[in-house]
């Protein structure tokens, strides 16, 4: 079986959960002896030196079976690729590789046309799409947050979307939805990382029989020698667990602003000391307001008391996790959007660092409140401040939650789960059903 994995970005170029999961799955397939190829996108927001005159698809860093799709003309409104040459060379690449399975992990930077091209170029292949976000449903970056007041949105409609984008008529939103559903109609199946995602997409209109729940792939980095052979610290068994950390994208919807507000409340309400470490990147994609708030807190300009320390450690590779997890007790996941899966939860679980997460979307599905982590209402800084105090002072809480950590399923088992989905049903079933 020849498998083509198509990923939004390469995790070594742009950090993010979707691309990390896609890359882990690709590597797992290669280790399993499968003939797998990765095509990861790059766009002009990343390194400009990757773009070469006349090139659309290039090799990546001399690595076998890893390629880059150089995207320079993506239309974010209609989710289209406006570079005709890109469409042509993608089709040539498909015919050259001739995979049995084409597994898309996104269409951002690629364009919905690539789905239609894949079906036309490879009529016997089976096509799948993993639903890593809600971009097909929501024009507001797939976050399903109302643009005018940042409240959570539970469903899309032509009128509701028009309210978020008043310059676009309801009729155009209906046309946009029809175009997206037409493109998605070529797929033989969809993969949702959580039941929450499956339910949302089925309610939107995807056939329930085609949407399968398969967890994201994630290697267990707690098995690295840098963690496994780490000498035990007597302090770990006796001190208060007052070290908190954030891992992930430094953008508004990830909720760091809620943490900053909670630190303010905590400082006024309680006398305990705590440390908060920030690990992540892509601050350039955040709003100007959030960037200013971030700089105030990490530089010390905000004026928190000395007993509360905020440190920014910069970006991190997955192999950096053992060292960074060793320094902290709790992992904060304060997202304010409908988080799909939360790969950082997997990172917390593998190192037995209990997560403190928003009670929302895939986070609420994966974290068992009071059993392997703690949940708070999304955006509620007041509740989060009280959880800080409880996490620091409640005897036995950290030990109990840490001991119940579920860890992460092996990448090998996730690969096998994907192969079962890929094997189901006859090739082109989606196309024939639509034609009928």
C-alpha positions in Angstrom: 0.0 0.0 0.0 1.4 3.4 -1.0 0.2 6.3 1.2 0.5 10.0 0.6 0.2 12.1 3.8 -0.5 15.8 3.0 0.1 18.2 5.9 -0.4 21.9 6.6 3.3 23.0 7.1 6.2 20.9 8.3 6.6 20.9 12.1 10.3 21.8 11.8 9.3 25.0 9.9 6.1 26.0 11.7 5.1 24.6 15.0 1.5 23.4 15.5 -0.6 20.4 16.6 -2.0 19.4 13.2 1.4 19.3 11.5 3.0 17.5 14.4 0.2 14.8 14.4 0.6 14.4 10.6 4.3 14.1 10.8 4.2 11.6 13.7 1.7 9.5 11.7 4.0 9.6 8.6 7.0 8.5 10.6 5.0 5.8 12.3 4.0 4.5 8.9 7.5 4.5 7.7 8.6 2.5 10.8 5.8 0.0 10.1 7.4 -0.7 6.7 4.7 1.2 4.7 5.5 3.1 1.5 4.5 6.5 2.9 5.3 9.9 1.5 4.8 13.3 3.2 3.9 16.5 1.3 4.0 19.4 3.7 3.1 23.0 2.7 5.1 26.1 3.1 3.8 29.6 2.5 5.2 33.1 2.5 4.7 33.5 6.2 7.7 31.2 6.7 11.2 31.1 5.4 11.3 33.0 2.0 14.5 31.1 1.0 12.5 27.9 0.5 10.8 29.5 -2.5 12.6 29.1 -5.8 11.7 30.5 -9.2 9.5 28.1 -11.1 9.3 25.6 -8.3 6.1 24.3 -6.7 7.0 21.0 -5.2 10.6 20.4 -3.9 12.4 17.9 -1.7 12.8 18.8 2.0 16.3 18.9 3.5 17.5 15.9 1.6 15.1 13.5 3.4 13.7 10.5 1.7 10.0 10.7 0.8 9.6 14.2 2.4 8.5 17.1 0.1 7.4 20.7 0.4 4.4 22.2 -1.5 5.3 25.9 -2.0 2.1 27.9 -1.7 2.1 31.6 -2.7 -1.4 32.4 -3.9 -4.0 31.1 -1.4 -7.4 32.7 -1.2 -8.5 32.6 2.5 -12.1 33.6 1.8 -12.9 30.9 -0.8 -10.2 28.5 0.3 -8.8 28.3 -3.2 -5.3 28.1 -4.7 -5.1 30.9 -7.3 -1.8 29.6 -8.8 -2.7 27.5 -11.8 0.8 26.2 -12.0 0.5 24.8 -8.5 -2.6 22.9 -9.5 -0.8 21.5 -12.5 2.3 20.4 -10.7 0.2 18.9 -7.9 -1.5 16.7 -10.4 1.8 15.7 -11.9 3.1 14.8 -8.5 0.1 12.6 -7.8 0.5 10.8 -11.1 4.3 10.3 -10.4 3.8 8.9 -6.9 0.6 7.1 -7.7 -0.5 6.4 -4.1 -3.3 4.0 -3.2 -4.3 6.3 -0.3 -4.3 10.1 -0.3 -4.7 11.4 3.3 -5.1 15.2 3.6 -4.6 16.8 7.0 -5.8 20.2 5.9 -6.6 22.4 2.9 -5.3 25.7 4.3 -2.4 26.8 1.9 -3.3 24.0 -0.5 -6.8 24.9 -1.8 -10.0 22.9 -2.1 -9.3 22.3 -5.8 -6.6 19.8 -4.8 -9.3 17.5 -3.5 -11.0 17.5 -6.9 -7.7 17.1 -8.7 -6.8 14.1 -6.6 -10.1 12.4 -7.4 -9.7 13.0 -11.1 -6.0 12.1 -11.3 -6.3 8.9 -9.1 -9.8 7.4 -9.8 -8.8 4.1 -8.0 -7.3 5.7 -5.0 -9.1 6.2 -1.7 -9.2 9.8 -0.3 -9.4 10.8 3.3 -9.4 14.0 5.3 -8.6 14.5 8.9 -10.6 17.3 10.5 -8.1 19.2 12.6 -10.2 22.4 12.9 -13.5 23.9 11.8 -12.3 26.0 8.8 -14.8 24.3 6.5 -17.6 25.5 8.7 -16.3 28.9 9.9 -14.7 31.6 7.9 -13.3 33.2 11.1 -10.1 31.1 11.0 -12.2 28.0 11.9 -12.3 29.1 15.5 -16.1 29.6 15.7 -15.8 32.7 17.7 -18.0 35.6 16.9 -15.8 38.4 15.4 -17.7 41.3 17.0 -17.7 40.1 20.7 -15.5 36.9 20.8 -18.3 34.8 22.2 -18.4 31.1 21.2 -20.5 30.2 18.2 -22.3 26.8 18.2 -23.4 26.7 14.6 -22.9 28.3 11.2 -25.6 29.8 9.0 -25.6 32.3 6.1 -27.1 35.0 8.4 -24.9 34.3 11.4 -21.8 34.3 9.2 -22.9 37.5 7.6 -23.2 39.1 11.1 -19.5 38.3 11.6 -18.5 39.6 8.2 -21.0 42.3 7.3 -19.3 43.1 4.0 -20.2 39.6 2.7 -23.9 38.9 1.9 -25.7 35.9 3.3 -26.1 34.6 -0.3 -22.3 34.5 -0.7 -21.9 32.5 2.5 -24.5 30.0 1.1 -22.5 29.7 -2.1 -19.3 29.3 -0.1 -20.8 26.5 1.9 -22.0 24.8 -1.3 -18.5 25.0 -2.8 -16.8 23.6 0.3 -19.3 20.7 0.6 -18.9 19.9 -3.2 -15.1 19.6 -2.7 -15.5 17.5 0.5 -17.9 15.2 -1.4 -15.0 13.4 -3.2 -13.7 11.9 0.0 -14.3 8.2 0.9 -14.0 9.0 4.6 -13.1 11.6 7.3 -11.2 11.2 10.5 -12.0 13.2 13.6 -9.5 13.2 16.5 -12.4 13.4 19.0 -16.1 12.6 19.2 -16.7 16.3 19.8 -15.4 17.1 16.3 -17.3 14.2 14.7 -20.6 15.5 16.2 -20.0 19.0 15.0 -19.2 18.0 11.4 -22.1 15.5 11.2 -24.5 18.2 12.5 -23.1 20.5 9.7 -23.8 18.0 7.0 -21.1 15.3 6.6 -22.5 11.8 6.4 -22.2 10.1 9.8 -21.2 6.8 8.3 -18.1 8.4 6.8 -16.7 10.2 9.9 -14.5 8.0 12.0 -13.0 8.9 15.4 -9.2 8.1 15.5 -6.9 9.8 18.0 -3.9 11.9 16.8 -0.5 10.2 16.7 2.0 11.3 19.3 5.3 9.7 20.3 5.9 9.2 24.0 8.8 11.4 24.7 8.9 10.4 28.3 10.7 7.3 27.0 13.7 9.3 26.1 16.8 8.7 28.2 16.8 12.4 29.2 13.6 11.7 31.1 13.7 8.0 31.9 17.2 8.2 33.5 16.5 11.5 35.3 17.6 11.1 39.0 14.6 11.5 41.4 14.6 14.8 43.3 13.7 14.6 47.1 12.1 18.0 46.6 9.6 16.5 44.2 8.1 14.5 47.0 8.0 17.2 49.7 7.5 20.7 48.2 4.4 22.4 47.2 3.5 22.0 43.6 3.4 25.6 42.5 5.1 25.5 39.1 2.8 26.0 36.2 3.5 26.1 32.4 2.0 26.8 29.1 3.0 24.9 25.9 1.8 25.8 22.4 0.9 28.6 20.0 1.3 32.2 21.3 -2.0 33.4 19.7 -5.1 34.9 21.2 -7.4 31.8 21.1 -5.0 29.7 23.1 -6.0 31.7 26.1 -2.8 33.1 27.6 -4.6 36.3 28.2 -6.9 34.5 30.6 -3.8 33.2 32.5 -2.4 36.7 32.7 -5.7 38.0 34.2 -5.8 35.1 36.6 -2.3 35.9 37.8 -3.4 39.4 38.6 -6.4 38.1 40.6 -4.2 35.5 42.4 -1.7 38.1 43.4 -4.4 40.3 45.0 -6.3 37.4 46.6 -3.6 35.0 47.9 -0.1 35.2 49.4 1.4 32.0 48.0 4.3 32.1 45.5 4.1 30.5 42.1 6.1 30.3 38.8 4.6 30.4 35.4 6.7 29.3 32.4 5.7 30.0 28.8 6.9 27.7 26.0 5.8 28.4 22.4 6.1 30.4 19.2 4.2 32.1 16.5 3.6 35.3 18.5 3.7 37.1 15.1 0.2 35.6 14.3 -1.3 37.1 17.5 -3.3 40.4 17.7 -1.4 43.6 18.4 -3.3 43.9 21.7 -2.2 40.4 22.9 1.4 40.9 21.8 1.5 44.0 24.0 0.1 42.2 26.9 2.5 39.3 26.4 5.5 41.6 26.4 4.3 43.4 29.5 4.1 40.2 31.5 7.3 38.5 30.3 9.4 41.6 30.7 8.1 42.4 34.2 6.6 45.7 33.2 3.2 44.6 34.3 4.2 44.8 38.0 3.4 41.4 39.5 4.8 40.9 43.0 8.2 39.2 43.2 6.7 36.0 44.5 5.0 35.4 41.1 7.6 34.7 38.4 6.7 34.7 34.7 9.4 33.3 32.3 9.3 32.9 28.6 11.5 30.0 27.4 10.9 30.4 23.7 10.0 27.8 21.1 10.6 24.1 21.7 11.2 20.9 19.8 9.6 17.8 21.0 12.9 16.5 22.2 13.1 19.6 24.5 10.0 18.4 26.4 11.8 16.2 29.1 13.9 19.1 30.3 11.0 21.6 30.3 8.5 19.2 31.9 11.0 18.4 34.6 10.9 22.0 35.8 7.1 22.2 36.3 4.1 20.5 38.0 1.0 21.6 36.1 0.3 22.2 32.4 -2.2 25.0 31.6 -4.4 24.6 28.5 -6.6 27.8 28.8 -8.0 27.8 25.2 -11.0 30.1 24.5 -12.0 28.5 21.2 -13.6 25.1 20.5 -10.3 23.2 20.9 -10.4 20.2 18.6 -8.0 17.8 20.4 -5.3 19.7 22.3 -2.0 17.9 21.5 -0.5 19.5 24.6 -2.8 17.3 26.7 -0.9 14.3 25.3 2.4 16.0 26.2 1.1 16.6 29.8 -0.2 13.0 30.1 3.0 11.3 29.0 5.0 13.2 31.6 2.4 12.8 34.3 2.0 16.6 34.6 -1.8 17.1 35.4 -3.5 19.5 33.0 -5.6 22.4 34.1 -7.7 23.0 31.0 -10.7 24.9 29.7 -14.0 23.0 29.9 -14.5 23.2 26.2 -14.6 21.1 23.1 -12.0 18.3 22.8 -10.3 19.4 26.0 -13.4 18.6 28.1 -13.7 15.2 26.3 -10.1 14.2 27.0 -9.6 15.5 30.6 -11.5 13.7 33.3 -12.2 16.4 35.8 -10.9 15.6 39.3 -9.5 12.3 38.0 -6.5 13.1 35.7 -6.8 16.9 35.6 -8.8 19.9 36.4 -11.3 21.8 34.3 -12.5 25.4 34.5 -15.0 27.4 32.5 -13.3 28.8 29.4 -12.3 32.4 29.8 -13.1 32.5 33.6 -9.9 34.0 35.1 -11.5 34.2 38.5 -12.1 30.5 38.7 -8.6 29.8 37.3 -7.0 32.0 40.0 -8.8 29.9 42.7 -7.6 26.7 41.0 -4.0 28.0 41.2 -4.4 28.3 45.0 -6.0 24.9 45.2 -3.3 23.3 43.1 -0.6 24.8 45.4 -2.2 24.1 48.8 -4.4 21.0 48.6 -2.4 18.2 50.0 -2.3 15.1 47.8 -4.1 16.7 44.9 -1.1 16.7 42.5 -0.1 13.2 43.5 -3.6 11.8 42.9 -4.1 13.4 39.5 -0.6 12.6 38.3 -0.9 8.9 39.2 -4.1 8.7 37.1 -2.5 10.1 34.0 -3.6 7.9 31.0 -0.4 8.4 29.1 -0.6 8.3 25.3 -1.5 5.4 22.9 1.5 4.1 20.9 2.0 5.6 17.4 1.9 2.0 16.1 -1.6 1.5 17.4 -2.7 4.8 15.9 -1.2 3.8 12.5 -3.1 0.5 12.7 -6.4 2.4 13.5 -5.8 4.6 10.4 -5.2 1.5 8.2 -8.5 0.0 9.3 -10.3 3.2 8.3 -8.4 3.3 5.0 -9.3 -0.3 4.2 -13.1 0.1 4.6 -15.4 0.3 1.6 -14.8 0.3 -2.1 -12.7 2.9 -3.9 -14.6 5.9 -5.1 -17.7 5.1 -3.1 -18.2 8.8 -2.2 -18.0 9.8 -5.9 -20.5 7.2 -7.0 -22.9 8.0 -4.2 -22.9 11.7 -5.1 -23.5 10.9 -8.8 -26.4 8.7 -7.9 
